[in-house]
Amino acid sequence: MDATTAPHRIPPQMPQYGEANHVFELMQNMLEQLLIHQPEDPIPFMIDHLQRDNDYVPKIVILGPPASGKTTIAMWLAKHLSTNLLSVEGLIAKEYSPLAADARMHYQNLNILFIITGWILDGIPETREQALTIQTLGISPRHVIVLSAPDTVLIERNLGKRIDPQTGEIYHTTFDWPPELEIQNRLMVPAGISEGETARKLLEYHRNIVRILPSYPKILKVISADQPCVDVFYQALTYVQTSHRSNAPFTPRVLLCGPVGSGKSLQAALLAQKYGLINVCCGQLLKEAVADKSKYGDLIQPFFEKDIAVPDNIIMKVLKQRLDQQDCVERGWVLHGFPRDLDQAHTMDSLGYKPNRVFFLNVPFDSVIERLSLRRTDPVTGERYHLMYKPPPTMEVQARLLQNPKDSEEQIKLKMDLFYRNSAELEQFYRDAITLNGDQDPYTVFEYIESGIINLLPKKVP
């Protein structure tokens, strides 16, 4: 593109393709690997890199004070994720120590060796100097877990350790005492677990950890170790299976689905207000087309007069005209009222209008009836009321209120039945859709929707 002709009108297909295929992250990751490994021939290296599934390679650091259980958690994660586990002792045995004279060569070999299956570092780095050395050698974790517990708990936990000299198995006087009397009689107190020695190690850990943590901003999670080990493991597993927010440009294309009265219009208005998205209400578009007496409005008018559904091909033309406008392409949009069934969803998809966030708002029938059937309008002032949430100020006003025929229980039930008849197919079509409970405070619902837009969609770990 010629930079002198900016601003450019980028076709909507280009950012959609880049987002769908993670082109930004792909290029960023490949550039990082090129700078780290500096291969003599970068072309075969890049081809080999692109052929790997780099999304699911674990790169995890687990830190914690003595007796926090970090080694147990690291072992369980390594087994569950089928990856390599490295401890301080293991690195020294393999001559991978950051303090070794040939550390650069060893760490580069480590990075290449584990680039396919990933790795978990147990208790590494121990100091800020080690953290910086690891970073300069291109070993960059994706997730850092820090286990934390009160020192009194850790000292008590450490004092209860016992070791079987024959098998090397570690037991605990409180949490894991062997049932066999023979094993009990031969257990020994391991060296270095006295209260004084543990307190000294904890002091050294606290002195170092505050200097290590700033090396890992935005990828750090602190988990309380003062709970059952299984709970700690599942919290750690959940975290390492999440993806961090991407730096890639992101234009929200949000689709809100739900029955009549589920609050789609309110949520769309809140999103538009906070994030500048274009609020695209399908029904409103059709009404505006008729009011403007446009070419599509002339086609829609007869269907409005007869109170019958507007054909999908006309709706799609009106919708396409709006979504193709530059403000929708640049700022993103939030669509509601369409599609209502699988055929409409397929039509949208075939024309390239693919939402990147889809939300289904579920609301019970009784709640919808309460929301809609109690709505009233003052024919004199045009003011809208709700007999429960916004009652009229006087009996005189209440006496003249009118109900829209569309708000009768019979009409509401028909619309809800129609939605739920098609919703299962729509949910199957939009596999990454997020289902929310719409029967709660609207600002609580908005927070859930906001979180779903801001955060990456969860990936299924194979």
Secondary structure as UniProt FT lines:
FT   HELIX           3..5
FT   HELIX           13..20
FT   TURN            21..22
FT   HELIX           23..37
FT   HELIX           42..51
FT   HELIX           54..56
FT   STRAND          59..63
FT   TURN            66..67
FT   HELIX           70..81
FT   STRAND          84..87
FT   HELIX           88..93
FT   TURN            94..95
FT   TURN            98..99
FT   TURN            101..102
FT   HELIX           103..113
FT   TURN            114..117
FT   STRAND          119..122
FT   HELIX           128..136
FT   TURN            137..138
FT   STRAND          143..148
FT   HELIX           151..159
FT   STRAND          161..163
FT   TURN            165..167
FT   STRAND          170..172
FT   TURN            173..175
FT   HELIX           181..186
FT   TURN            191..192
FT   HELIX           195..212
FT   HELIX           213..215
FT   TURN            217..218
FT   STRAND          220..224
FT   HELIX           229..240
FT   STRAND          253..257
FT   TURN            260..261
FT   HELIX           264..275
FT   STRAND          278..281
FT   HELIX           282..291
FT   TURN            292..293
FT   HELIX           295..305
FT   TURN            306..307
FT   HELIX           312..323
FT   HELIX           326..331
FT   STRAND          333..336
FT   HELIX           342..350
FT   TURN            351..352
FT   STRAND          357..362
FT   HELIX           365..373
FT   STRAND          375..377
FT   TURN            379..381
FT   STRAND          384..386
FT   TURN            387..389
FT   HELIX           395..400
FT   HELIX           405..407
FT   HELIX           409..429
FT   TURN            431..432
FT   STRAND          434..437
FT   HELIX           442..454
//
